[in-house]
Amino acid sequence: MQMTSDQFALLAKQLENLKDRSAFYAKKFEGIDLASVKTQADFEKLPFSEKADLREAYPLGLAAVPEEQIVRIHSSSGTTGTPVIVPYTAKDVDDWGEMFKRCYEIAGITNRDRIHITPGYGLWTAGIGFQNGAEKLGAMAIPMGPGNTNKQIQMMIDLKSTVLCATASYALLLAEEIEKRGIQDQIHLRKGVIGSERWGAKTRERIQEILGIELYDVYGLTEIYGPGIGISCPENDGMHVFNDYVYVEIIDPETGEVLPDGEWGEIVLTTLQKEGAPLIRFRTHDLSRIVPGTCACGREDVRLDIISGRSDDMMKIHGVNVFPSQIEEVLAAFDGASSEYQIRISHLDGRDTMRLYVEAVSGEVDFAQLGKQIAAEVKSRIGFTPLVKIVELGLLPRSEKKSKRVYDERYE
């Protein structure tokens, strides 16, 4: 990834007097002369910021503008510690809406569509981001939020919703419920905009198979506006990230070295226009790569490949580093296995044990044989043998938000 002259001009403006405007960066960049950042190489010497740094700024220490310019705050969940509170100016809200509008347009969504929004509203950035973009587009927003599946489906039918916005987990839950009721012919959906969690090919295929819709991956995170900083296009060859708002780097998660295009590593993002809480070299812990070359759709934005996992999702079992995405790759090789699985890790009799629960696609599958085959494939690819149990389709829990796949009981 090479920073363009336009991006560098935006960055220079972002860095100008940043330490005077932000107590957070006055501390973060203490002893660093930001005026000396003249090249991309200079920029790449700046320290990374981490979520832990942002937590230390709680509640409003991230603000880089006077309080009277802050029109809204959003926040991370805080489930793993002190929440991160992100202030927004009116321009930030407007810019976020513009990016999301672009996302819809890239997906072929127009002001004639009716956009059914199921992600949560409130402190979380999700639902309101989808709505902001829909209103910018001039489309009808149907702000359902999560839960109450009966009402979701009824409104979907009565209002003839054409676009579903959801997490992959909830899109699957809705699709399976629609299939169970046999009402696919009453559903008018034509596209789905899916975000907030990593999802595998099998989940995508199952949602598409049931609902018969085109699916698009939308990318974003609370600290960087929220969902809508990038989206996949009809070519399905990576997610376009908007170069005029966000600069993307891929680094080696262990060394911090910036990696060439095409190599897998951790996504690092820098906001180029954000006023309320600009972020410089923020480590997302999401794992991906920059897709080399220009997309066949003609857009010249930088493209990120699928999110393969998170650097902090790694599990260590029998001395082997394991990511959930590796398990998904194994399951993808078996026609009898569905997209749904659950990993439970425990420490029994002095050794770590992984139990892997996998849903079969139907009752016609030989559960015992499929379990043996999956266990052997995990052993072959990853290096240890899990205890695999095949269960009936629909037996594992579904979620209205993000599905929890891994339960590490060693530390409970």
KEZA-230894 format. One record per residue (C-alpha): chain; residue in three letters; x, y, z. Coordinates in Angstrom, 1 decimal, decimal comma. Layout:
REM KEZA-230894
+-------+------+--------+--------+--------+
! kette ! rest !     c1 !     c2 !     c3 !
+-------+------+--------+--------+--------+
!     A !  ALA !      X !      Y !      Z !
...
+-------+------+--------+--------+--------+
***
This chain:
REM KEZA-230894
+-------+------+--------+--------+--------+
! kette ! rest !     c1 !     c2 !     c3 !
+-------+------+--------+--------+--------+
!     A !  MET !    0,0 !    0,0 !    0,0 !
!     A !  GLN !    1,5 !    3,3 !   -1,1 !
!     A !  MET !    0,0 !    6,5 !    0,4 !
!     A !  THR !   -1,2 !    8,8 !   -2,3 !
!     A !  SER !   -0,3 !   12,5 !   -2,3 !
!     A !  ASP !   -4,0 !   13,3 !   -1,5 !
!     A !  GLN !   -3,9 !   10,9 !    1,4 !
!     A !  PHE !   -0,7 !   12,4 !    2,7 !
!     A !  ALA !   -2,1 !   15,9 !    2,5 !
!     A !  LEU !   -5,1 !   14,7 !    4,6 !
!     A !  LEU !   -2,8 !   13,0 !    7,0 !
!     A !  ALA !   -0,6 !   16,1 !    7,4 !
!     A !  LYS !   -3,7 !   18,2 !    8,2 !
!     A !  GLN !   -4,8 !   15,5 !   10,7 !
!     A !  LEU !   -1,4 !   15,6 !   12,5 !
!     A !  GLU !   -1,2 !   19,4 !   12,5 !
!     A !  ASN !   -1,5 !   20,7 !   16,1 !
!     A !  LEU !   -2,9 !   17,2 !   17,1 !
!     A !  LYS !   -1,0 !   17,2 !   20,3 !
!     A !  ASP !   -2,4 !   20,6 !   21,2 !
!     A !  ARG !   -5,9 !   19,5 !   20,4 !
!     A !  SER !   -5,8 !   16,1 !   22,1 !
!     A !  ALA !   -4,6 !   15,2 !   25,6 !
!     A !  PHE !   -4,6 !   11,6 !   24,4 !
!     A !  TYR !   -2,1 !   12,3 !   21,6 !
!     A !  ALA !    0,0 !   14,7 !   23,7 !
!     A !  LYS !    0,7 !   11,8 !   25,9 !
!     A !  LYS !    0,9 !    9,2 !   23,1 !
!     A !  PHE !    3,3 !   11,2 !   21,0 !
!     A !  GLU !    5,3 !   12,8 !   23,8 !
!     A !  GLY !    8,8 !   13,5 !   22,5 !
!     A !  ILE !    7,8 !   13,1 !   18,8 !
!     A !  ASP !    7,7 !   16,1 !   16,5 !
!     A !  LEU !    4,7 !   15,4 !   14,3 !
!     A !  ALA !    5,8 !   18,3 !   12,0 !
!     A !  SER !    8,8 !   16,2 !   11,0 !
!     A !  VAL !    6,5 !   13,5 !    9,4 !
!     A !  LYS !    7,2 !   14,3 !    5,8 !
!     A !  THR !    7,1 !   10,8 !    4,1 !
!     A !  GLN !    5,4 !    7,5 !    4,4 !
!     A !  ALA !    8,5 !    6,1 !    5,9 !
!     A !  ASP !    8,3 !    8,8 !    8,6 !
!     A !  PHE !    4,7 !    8,0 !    9,2 !
!     A !  GLU !    5,4 !    4,3 !    9,6 !
!     A !  LYS !    7,8 !    5,1 !   12,5 !
!     A !  LEU !    4,9 !    6,5 !   14,6 !
!     A !  PRO !    3,8 !    4,2 !   17,4 !
!     A !  PHE !    0,7 !    2,1 !   17,1 !
!     A !  SER !   -2,4 !    2,8 !   19,1 !
!     A !  GLU !   -4,2 !   -0,1 !   20,8 !
!     A !  LYS !   -7,7 !   -0,6 !   22,3 !
!     A !  ALA !   -6,0 !   -0,7 !   25,7 !
!     A !  ASP !   -4,7 !    2,9 !   25,1 !
!     A !  LEU !   -8,2 !    4,0 !   24,2 !
!     A !  ARG !   -9,6 !    2,5 !   27,4 !
!     A !  GLU !   -7,2 !    4,6 !   29,5 !
!     A !  ALA !   -8,8 !    7,7 !   27,9 !
!     A !  TYR !  -12,2 !    6,9 !   29,4 !
!     A !  PRO !  -14,6 !    8,7 !   29,5 !
!     A !  LEU !  -13,9 !   11,5 !   27,0 !
!     A !  GLY !  -10,1 !   11,7 !   26,8 !
!     A !  LEU !  -10,1 !   10,8 !   23,1 !
!     A !  ALA !  -11,8 !   14,1 !   22,2 !
!     A !  ALA !   -9,7 !   16,3 !   19,9 !
!     A !  VAL !  -12,3 !   19,1 !   19,7 !
!     A !  PRO !  -14,0 !   21,4 !   22,2 !
!     A !  GLU !  -16,9 !   19,7 !   23,9 !
!     A !  GLU !  -19,4 !   22,1 !   22,3 !
!     A !  GLN !  -18,5 !   20,5 !   18,9 !
!     A !  ILE !  -19,3 !   16,9 !   20,0 !
!     A !  VAL !  -22,8 !   16,0 !   18,9 !
!     A !  ARG !  -22,8 !   12,3 !   19,7 !
!     A !  ILE !  -20,9 !    9,6 !   21,4 !
!     A !  HIS !  -20,7 !    5,9 !   20,6 !
!     A !  SER !  -19,0 !    3,2 !   22,7 !
!     A !  SER !  -17,6 !   -0,3 !   22,5 !
!     A !  SER !  -19,4 !   -2,9 !   24,6 !
!     A !  GLY !  -16,9 !   -3,0 !   27,4 !
!     A !  THR !  -17,5 !   -6,7 !   27,9 !
!     A !  THR !  -13,8 !   -7,3 !   28,3 !
!     A !  GLY !  -13,0 !   -4,2 !   30,3 !
!     A !  THR !  -13,5 !   -0,4 !   30,5 !
!     A !  PRO !  -15,5 !    0,6 !   27,4 !
!     A !  VAL !  -14,0 !    2,9 !   24,8 !
!     A !  ILE !  -16,1 !    6,1 !   24,2 !
!     A !  VAL !  -15,8 !    7,7 !   20,8 !
!     A !  PRO !  -16,9 !   11,3 !   20,3 !
!     A !  TYR !  -18,3 !   12,4 !   17,0 !
!     A !  THR !  -18,7 !   15,9 !   15,5 !
!     A !  ALA !  -21,5 !   16,8 !   13,1 !
!     A !  LYS !  -19,0 !   16,4 !   10,2 !
!     A !  ASP !  -18,0 !   12,9 !   11,5 !
!     A !  VAL !  -21,6 !   11,8 !   11,5 !
!     A !  ASP !  -22,1 !   13,2 !    8,0 !
!     A !  ASP !  -18,9 !   11,6 !    6,7 !
!     A !  TRP !  -19,9 !    8,2 !    8,1 !
!     A !  GLY !  -23,3 !    8,5 !    6,4 !
!     A !  GLU !  -21,6 !    9,4 !    3,1 !
!     A !  MET !  -19,4 !    6,3 !    3,4 !
!     A !  PHE !  -22,4 !    4,1 !    4,1 !
!     A !  LYS !  -24,3 !    5,6 !    1,2 !
!     A !  ARG !  -21,4 !    4,5 !   -1,0 !
!     A !  CYS !  -21,6 !    1,0 !    0,4 !
!     A !  TYR !  -25,2 !    0,7 !   -0,5 !
!     A !  GLU !  -24,5 !    2,1 !   -4,0 !
!     A !  ILE !  -21,6 !   -0,3 !   -4,6 !
!     A !  ALA !  -24,0 !   -3,2 !   -3,7 !
!     A !  GLY !  -26,5 !   -1,9 !   -6,2 !
!     A !  ILE !  -29,0 !   -0,6 !   -3,6 !
!     A !  THR !  -31,1 !    2,4 !   -4,6 !
!     A !  ASN !  -33,6 !    4,9 !   -3,2 !
!     A !  ARG !  -36,3 !    2,5 !   -4,4 !
!     A !  ASP !  -35,2 !   -0,1 !   -1,8 !
!     A !  ARG !  -36,7 !   -0,8 !    1,6 !
!     A !  ILE !  -33,8 !   -1,4 !    4,0 !
!     A !  HIS !  -34,6 !   -3,8 !    6,9 !
!     A !  ILE !  -32,1 !   -2,9 !    9,7 !
!     A !  THR !  -31,7 !   -5,6 !   12,5 !
!     A !  PRO !  -28,4 !   -4,6 !   14,2 !
!     A !  GLY !  -28,7 !   -2,9 !   17,6 !
!     A !  TYR !  -29,2 !    0,8 !   18,2 !
!     A !  GLY !  -27,9 !    2,9 !   21,1 !
!     A !  LEU !  -24,3 !    3,1 !   22,2 !
!     A !  TRP !  -23,3 !    0,5 !   19,7 !
!     A !  THR !  -22,5 !    2,0 !   16,2 !
!     A !  ALA !  -24,3 !   -0,7 !   14,1 !
!     A !  GLY !  -27,9 !    0,1 !   13,6 !
!     A !  ILE !  -27,7 !    3,8 !   13,4 !
!     A !  GLY !  -24,9 !    3,5 !   10,8 !
!     A !  PHE !  -27,0 !    1,4 !    8,5 !
!     A !  GLN !  -29,9 !    3,9 !    9,0 !
!     A !  ASN !  -27,7 !    7,0 !    8,4 !
!     A !  GLY !  -26,5 !    5,6 !    5,1 !
!     A !  ALA !  -30,1 !    4,6 !    4,0 !
!     A !  GLU !  -31,4 !    8,1 !    4,7 !
!     A !  LYS !  -28,4 !    9,6 !    2,8 !
!     A !  LEU !  -29,3 !    7,3 !   -0,1 !
!     A !  GLY !  -33,0 !    8,3 !    0,1 !
!     A !  ALA !  -34,1 !    4,8 !    0,7 !
!     A !  MET !  -36,8 !    3,7 !    3,2 !
!     A !  ALA !  -35,2 !    2,7 !    6,4 !
!     A !  ILE !  -37,0 !    0,1 !    8,6 !
!     A !  PRO !  -35,3 !    0,4 !   12,0 !
!     A !  MET !  -36,1 !   -2,9 !   13,6 !
!     A !  GLY !  -33,1 !   -3,5 !   15,8 !
!     A !  PRO !  -32,4 !   -7,1 !   17,0 !
!     A !  GLY !  -34,8 !   -9,6 !   18,4 !
!     A !  ASN !  -38,5 !  -10,5 !   18,2 !
!     A !  THR !  -38,1 !  -12,7 !   15,2 !
!     A !  ASN !  -41,9 !  -13,1 !   14,7 !
!     A !  LYS !  -42,3 !   -9,3 !   14,3 !
!     A !  GLN !  -39,2 !   -9,1 !   12,1 !
!     A !  ILE !  -40,6 !  -11,6 !    9,6 !
!     A !  GLN !  -44,1 !  -10,1 !    9,7 !
!     A !  MET !  -42,7 !   -6,6 !    9,0 !
!     A !  MET !  -40,5 !   -8,0 !    6,3 !
!     A !  ILE !  -43,6 !   -9,5 !    4,6 !
!     A !  ASP !  -45,9 !   -6,6 !    5,1 !
!     A !  LEU !  -43,5 !   -3,8 !    4,2 !
!     A !  LYS !  -41,9 !   -5,8 !    1,4 !
!     A !  SER !  -38,4 !   -5,3 !    2,6 !
!     A !  THR !  -35,8 !   -5,7 !   -0,2 !
!     A !  VAL !  -32,5 !   -5,4 !    1,7 !
!     A !  LEU !  -31,6 !   -7,2 !    4,9 !
!     A !  CYS !  -28,9 !   -5,6 !    7,1 !
!     A !  ALA !  -27,8 !   -8,0 !    9,8 !
!     A !  THR !  -25,0 !  -10,0 !   11,4 !
!     A !  ALA !  -24,3 !  -13,3 !    9,7 !
!     A !  SER !  -25,6 !  -15,1 !   12,7 !
!     A !  TYR !  -28,9 !  -13,3 !   12,7 !
!     A !  ALA !  -29,3 !  -13,5 !    8,9 !
!     A !  LEU !  -28,9 !  -17,3 !    9,3 !
!     A !  LEU !  -31,4 !  -17,4 !   12,1 !
!     A !  LEU !  -34,0 !  -15,5 !   10,1 !
!     A !  ALA !  -33,3 !  -17,5 !    7,0 !
!     A !  GLU !  -33,8 !  -20,8 !    8,8 !
!     A !  GLU !  -37,0 !  -19,6 !   10,5 !
!     A !  ILE !  -38,4 !  -18,4 !    7,1 !
!     A !  GLU !  -37,5 !  -21,8 !    5,6 !
!     A !  LYS !  -39,1 !  -23,7 !    8,6 !
!     A !  ARG !  -42,3 !  -21,8 !    8,0 !
!     A !  GLY !  -42,2 !  -22,4 !    4,3 !
!     A !  ILE !  -42,8 !  -18,7 !    3,5 !
!     A !  GLN !  -39,9 !  -17,9 !    1,1 !
!     A !  ASP !  -42,5 !  -17,0 !   -1,6 !
!     A !  GLN !  -43,8 !  -14,2 !    0,7 !
!     A !  ILE !  -40,3 !  -12,6 !    1,2 !
!     A !  HIS !  -39,2 !   -9,8 !   -1,2 !
!     A !  LEU !  -35,6 !   -9,6 !   -0,2 !
!     A !  ARG !  -33,1 !   -9,2 !   -3,0 !
!     A !  LYS !  -29,8 !   -8,3 !   -1,2 !
!     A !  GLY !  -28,2 !   -8,6 !    2,2 !
!     A !  VAL !  -25,6 !   -6,4 !    3,7 !
!     A !  ILE !  -23,8 !   -8,4 !    6,4 !
!     A !  GLY !  -21,3 !   -7,2 !    9,0 !
!     A !  SER !  -20,0 !   -7,2 !   12,6 !
!     A !  GLU !  -18,5 !  -10,7 !   12,6 !
!     A !  ARG !  -16,4 !  -13,0 !   10,5 !
!     A !  TRP !  -18,4 !  -15,6 !    8,6 !
!     A !  GLY !  -17,4 !  -18,5 !    6,5 !
!     A !  ALA !  -18,4 !  -19,7 !    3,0 !
!     A !  LYS !  -20,8 !  -22,3 !    4,3 !
!     A !  THR !  -22,8 !  -19,7 !    6,2 !
!     A !  ARG !  -22,9 !  -17,5 !    3,2 !
!     A !  GLU !  -24,0 !  -20,4 !    0,9 !
!     A !  ARG !  -26,8 !  -21,4 !    3,3 !
!     A !  ILE !  -28,3 !  -17,9 !    3,6 !
!     A !  GLN !  -28,1 !  -17,5 !   -0,1 !
!     A !  GLU !  -29,7 !  -20,9 !   -0,8 !
!     A !  ILE !  -32,6 !  -20,2 !    1,5 !
!     A !  LEU !  -33,3 !  -16,6 !    0,7 !
!     A !  GLY !  -32,1 !  -16,4 !   -2,9 !
!     A !  ILE !  -30,4 !  -13,1 !   -2,3 !
!     A !  GLU !  -27,0 !  -11,4 !   -3,1 !
!     A !  LEU !  -24,8 !  -11,0 !   -0,1 !
!     A !  TYR !  -22,3 !   -8,2 !    0,6 !
!     A !  ASP !  -19,7 !   -8,0 !    3,4 !
!     A !  VAL !  -19,6 !   -4,6 !    5,1 !
!     A !  TYR !  -16,6 !   -3,6 !    7,2 !
!     A !  GLY !  -16,0 !   -1,3 !   10,1 !
!     A !  LEU !  -15,5 !   -1,0 !   13,8 !
!     A !  THR !  -16,7 !    1,2 !   16,6 !
!     A !  GLU !  -13,4 !    3,0 !   17,0 !
!     A !  ILE !  -13,2 !    3,9 !   13,3 !
!     A !  TYR !  -16,7 !    5,5 !   12,7 !
!     A !  GLY !  -18,5 !    2,1 !   12,8 !
!     A !  PRO !  -19,7 !   -0,3 !   10,0 !
!     A !  GLY !  -19,6 !    1,2 !    6,5 !
!     A !  ILE !  -15,9 !    2,2 !    5,9 !
!     A !  GLY !  -15,8 !   -0,5 !    3,2 !
!     A !  ILE !  -17,9 !   -3,2 !    1,4 !
!     A !  SER !  -17,5 !   -6,0 !   -1,1 !
!     A !  CYS !  -18,8 !   -5,3 !   -4,7 !
!     A !  PRO !  -20,6 !   -7,6 !   -7,1 !
!     A !  GLU !  -17,2 !   -9,0 !   -8,2 !
!     A !  ASN !  -16,8 !  -10,5 !   -4,7 !
!     A !  ASP !  -13,1 !  -10,0 !   -4,8 !
!     A !  GLY !  -12,4 !   -8,1 !   -1,6 !
!     A !  MET !  -13,9 !   -5,2 !    0,4 !
!     A !  HIS !  -13,4 !   -1,7 !   -1,0 !
!     A !  VAL !  -12,2 !    0,6 !    1,8 !
!     A !  PHE !  -12,7 !    4,3 !    1,1 !
!     A !  ASN !   -9,2 !    5,8 !    0,6 !
!     A !  ASP !  -10,3 !    9,4 !    1,2 !
!     A !  TYR !  -11,4 !    8,6 !    4,7 !
!     A !  VAL !   -9,2 !    5,7 !    5,9 !
!     A !  TYR !   -5,6 !    4,7 !    5,3 !
!     A !  VAL !   -4,9 !    0,9 !    5,5 !
!     A !  GLU !   -1,8 !   -0,9 !    6,5 !
!     A !  ILE !   -1,2 !   -4,6 !    7,0 !
!     A !  ILE !    1,4 !   -5,5 !    9,6 !
!     A !  ASP !    3,0 !   -8,6 !   11,0 !
!     A !  PRO !    1,1 !   -9,0 !   14,3 !
!     A !  GLU !    4,2 !  -10,1 !   16,1 !
!     A !  THR !    6,9 !   -7,8 !   14,8 !
!     A !  GLY !    4,8 !   -4,8 !   13,8 !
!     A !  GLU !    6,6 !   -4,7 !   10,4 !
!     A !  VAL !    4,5 !   -3,3 !    7,5 !
!     A !  LEU !    3,8 !   -6,1 !    5,0 !
!     A !  PRO !    3,6 !   -5,9 !    1,2 !
!     A !  ASP !    0,3 !   -6,1 !   -0,6 !
!     A !  GLY !   -0,9 !   -9,7 !   -0,8 !
!     A !  GLU !    0,6 !  -10,9 !    2,5 !
!     A !  TRP !   -1,7 !  -11,8 !    5,4 !
!     A !  GLY !   -1,4 !   -9,9 !    8,6 !
!     A !  GLU !   -3,2 !   -7,5 !   11,0 !
!     A !  ILE !   -5,2 !   -4,6 !    9,7 !
!     A !  VAL !   -4,0 !   -1,2 !   11,0 !
!     A !  LEU !   -6,2 !    1,9 !   10,2 !
!     A !  THR !   -5,6 !    5,6 !   10,3 !
!     A !  THR !   -8,5 !    8,1 !   10,0 !
!     A !  LEU !   -7,8 !   10,9 !    7,5 !
!     A !  GLN !  -10,7 !   13,2 !    8,2 !
!     A !  LYS !  -12,2 !   12,3 !   11,6 !
!     A !  GLU !  -12,5 !   15,3 !   13,9 !
!     A !  GLY !  -14,0 !   14,1 !   17,2 !
!     A !  ALA !  -11,6 !   11,2 !   17,8 !
!     A !  PRO !   -9,0 !   10,8 !   15,1 !
!     A !  LEU !   -7,0 !    7,5 !   15,2 !
!     A !  ILE !   -3,5 !    7,2 !   14,1 !
!     A !  ARG !   -2,2 !    3,7 !   13,3 !
!     A !  PHE !   -4,9 !    1,8 !   15,2 !
!     A !  ARG !   -4,3 !   -1,9 !   15,5 !
!     A !  THR !   -7,7 !   -3,6 !   14,9 !
!     A !  HIS !   -6,4 !   -7,2 !   15,5 !
!     A !  ASP !   -8,5 !   -8,2 !   12,5 !
!     A !  LEU !   -6,5 !  -10,5 !   10,1 !
!     A !  SER !   -6,6 !   -9,9 !    6,4 !
!     A !  ARG !   -4,5 !   -8,8 !    3,4 !
!     A !  ILE !   -4,6 !   -6,1 !    0,8 !
!     A !  VAL !   -5,8 !   -7,6 !   -2,4 !
!     A !  PRO !   -3,2 !   -6,6 !   -5,1 !
!     A !  GLY !   -4,2 !   -4,8 !   -8,3 !
!     A !  THR !   -7,4 !   -3,1 !   -9,4 !
!     A !  CYS !  -10,8 !   -4,6 !   -9,0 !
!     A !  ALA !  -12,7 !   -5,7 !  -12,2 !
!     A !  CYS !  -15,5 !   -3,4 !  -11,1 !
!     A !  GLY !  -13,3 !   -0,4 !  -11,9 !
!     A !  ARG !  -13,1 !    1,1 !   -8,5 !
!     A !  GLU !   -9,6 !    2,0 !   -7,4 !
!     A !  ASP !  -10,1 !    1,9 !   -3,6 !
!     A !  VAL !   -7,7 !   -0,3 !   -1,6 !
!     A !  ARG !   -9,4 !   -3,8 !   -1,1 !
!     A !  LEU !   -9,2 !   -5,9 !    1,9 !
!     A !  ASP !   -9,7 !   -9,7 !    1,6 !
!     A !  ILE !  -12,2 !  -11,5 !    3,9 !
!     A !  ILE !  -11,5 !  -11,2 !    7,6 !
!     A !  SER !   -9,9 !  -14,5 !    8,3 !
!     A !  GLY !  -10,0 !  -14,1 !   12,1 !
!     A !  ARG !   -8,4 !  -12,0 !   14,8 !
!     A !  SER !   -4,9 !  -12,1 !   16,1 !
!     A !  ASP !   -6,3 !  -12,3 !   19,7 !
!     A !  ASP !   -8,7 !  -15,2 !   18,7 !
!     A !  MET !   -5,8 !  -17,6 !   18,7 !
!     A !  MET !   -6,1 !  -20,7 !   20,9 !
!     A !  LYS !   -3,1 !  -22,7 !   22,1 !
!     A !  ILE !   -3,8 !  -26,4 !   22,3 !
!     A !  HIS !   -1,1 !  -29,0 !   22,9 !
!     A !  GLY !    1,4 !  -26,3 !   22,0 !
!     A !  VAL !   -0,2 !  -25,7 !   18,6 !
!     A !  ASN !   -1,6 !  -22,2 !   17,6 !
!     A !  VAL !   -5,2 !  -22,6 !   16,4 !
!     A !  PHE !   -7,6 !  -20,1 !   14,9 !
!     A !  PRO !  -11,3 !  -20,6 !   14,4 !
!     A !  SER !  -10,9 !  -19,9 !   10,7 !
!     A !  GLN !   -8,7 !  -23,1 !   10,4 !
!     A !  ILE !  -11,6 !  -25,2 !   11,8 !
!     A !  GLU !  -14,0 !  -23,5 !    9,3 !
!     A !  GLU !  -11,6 !  -24,4 !    6,4 !
!     A !  VAL !  -11,7 !  -28,1 !    7,6 !
!     A !  LEU !  -15,5 !  -28,1 !    7,8 !
!     A !  ALA !  -15,8 !  -26,6 !    4,3 !
!     A !  ALA !  -14,2 !  -29,7 !    2,9 !
!     A !  PHE !  -17,1 !  -31,9 !    4,0 !
!     A !  ASP !  -20,5 !  -31,7 !    2,2 !
!     A !  GLY !  -22,2 !  -33,4 !    5,2 !
!     A !  ALA !  -21,1 !  -30,6 !    7,6 !
!     A !  SER !  -23,1 !  -27,4 !    7,9 !
!     A !  SER !  -21,7 !  -23,9 !    8,7 !
!     A !  GLU !  -22,6 !  -24,1 !   12,4 !
!     A !  TYR !  -20,0 !  -25,4 !   14,9 !
!     A !  GLN !  -19,0 !  -24,8 !   18,5 !
!     A !  ILE !  -15,5 !  -25,3 !   20,1 !
!     A !  ARG !  -15,1 !  -26,1 !   23,8 !
!     A !  ILE !  -11,7 !  -26,3 !   25,3 !
!     A !  SER !  -11,1 !  -27,8 !   28,7 !
!     A !  HIS !   -8,2 !  -29,1 !   30,8 !
!     A !  LEU !   -8,8 !  -32,7 !   31,9 !
!     A !  ASP !   -6,4 !  -35,1 !   33,6 !
!     A !  GLY !   -3,4 !  -32,8 !   33,1 !
!     A !  ARG !   -4,0 !  -32,1 !   29,3 !
!     A !  ASP !   -5,9 !  -29,8 !   27,1 !
!     A !  THR !   -8,9 !  -31,2 !   25,2 !
!     A !  MET !  -10,8 !  -29,7 !   22,3 !
!     A !  ARG !  -14,4 !  -30,8 !   21,8 !
!     A !  LEU !  -15,8 !  -29,8 !   18,4 !
!     A !  TYR !  -19,6 !  -29,9 !   17,9 !
!     A !  VAL !  -20,7 !  -29,7 !   14,3 !
!     A !  GLU !  -24,2 !  -29,6 !   12,8 !
!     A !  ALA !  -24,9 !  -32,1 !   10,0 !
!     A !  VAL !  -26,7 !  -30,7 !    6,9 !
!     A !  SER !  -29,4 !  -33,4 !    7,3 !
!     A !  GLY !  -30,4 !  -36,6 !    9,1 !
!     A !  GLU !  -29,2 !  -38,7 !    6,2 !
!     A !  VAL !  -25,6 !  -38,1 !    7,1 !
!     A !  ASP !  -23,7 !  -40,8 !    8,9 !
!     A !  PHE !  -22,9 !  -38,9 !   12,1 !
!     A !  ALA !  -20,2 !  -41,3 !   13,4 !
!     A !  GLN !  -18,3 !  -41,6 !   10,1 !
!     A !  LEU !  -18,4 !  -37,8 !    9,5 !
!     A !  GLY !  -17,1 !  -37,2 !   13,0 !
!     A !  LYS !  -14,1 !  -39,5 !   12,5 !
!     A !  GLN !  -13,4 !  -37,9 !    9,1 !
!     A !  ILE !  -13,4 !  -34,4 !   10,5 !
!     A !  ALA !  -11,2 !  -35,4 !   13,5 !
!     A !  ALA !   -8,7 !  -37,0 !   11,1 !
!     A !  GLU !   -8,6 !  -33,9 !    8,9 !
!     A !  VAL !   -8,0 !  -31,6 !   11,9 !
!     A !  LYS !   -5,2 !  -33,9 !   12,9 !
!     A !  SER !   -3,7 !  -33,8 !    9,4 !
!     A !  ARG !   -4,0 !  -30,0 !    8,9 !
!     A !  ILE !   -3,5 !  -28,6 !   12,4 !
!     A !  GLY !   -1,6 !  -31,3 !   14,3 !
!     A !  PHE !   -3,9 !  -32,6 !   17,1 !
!     A !  THR !   -7,0 !  -34,7 !   17,3 !
!     A !  PRO !  -10,2 !  -33,1 !   18,7 !
!     A !  LEU !  -13,2 !  -35,0 !   20,1 !
!     A !  VAL !  -15,8 !  -34,4 !   17,4 !
!     A !  LYS !  -19,5 !  -34,8 !   17,9 !
!     A !  ILE !  -21,9 !  -34,4 !   15,0 !
!     A !  VAL !  -25,4 !  -33,1 !   16,0 !
!     A !  GLU !  -28,6 !  -32,4 !   14,2 !
!     A !  LEU !  -29,1 !  -29,3 !   12,1 !
!     A !  GLY !  -30,5 !  -26,5 !   14,3 !
!     A !  LEU !  -29,3 !  -28,0 !   17,6 !
!     A !  LEU !  -26,5 !  -25,5 !   18,3 !
!     A !  PRO !  -27,7 !  -22,1 !   19,6 !
!     A !  ARG !  -28,4 !  -19,2 !   17,1 !
!     A !  SER !  -27,8 !  -15,6 !   18,0 !
!     A !  GLU !  -29,5 !  -12,3 !   17,3 !
!     A !  LYS !  -26,1 !  -10,6 !   17,5 !
!     A !  LYS !  -22,7 !  -12,3 !   17,0 !
!     A !  SER !  -22,5 !  -16,1 !   17,5 !
!     A !  LYS !  -20,0 !  -17,2 !   20,2 !
!     A !  ARG !  -18,1 !  -20,1 !   18,7 !
!     A !  VAL !  -15,3 !  -20,7 !   21,2 !
!     A !  TYR !  -15,7 !  -21,5 !   24,9 !
!     A !  ASP !  -12,4 !  -21,8 !   26,7 !
!     A !  GLU !  -13,2 !  -23,5 !   29,9 !
!     A !  ARG !   -9,6 !  -23,8 !   31,1 !
!     A !  TYR !   -9,9 !  -20,4 !   32,7 !
!     A !  GLU !  -13,4 !  -20,5 !   34,1 !
+-------+------+--------+--------+--------+
***
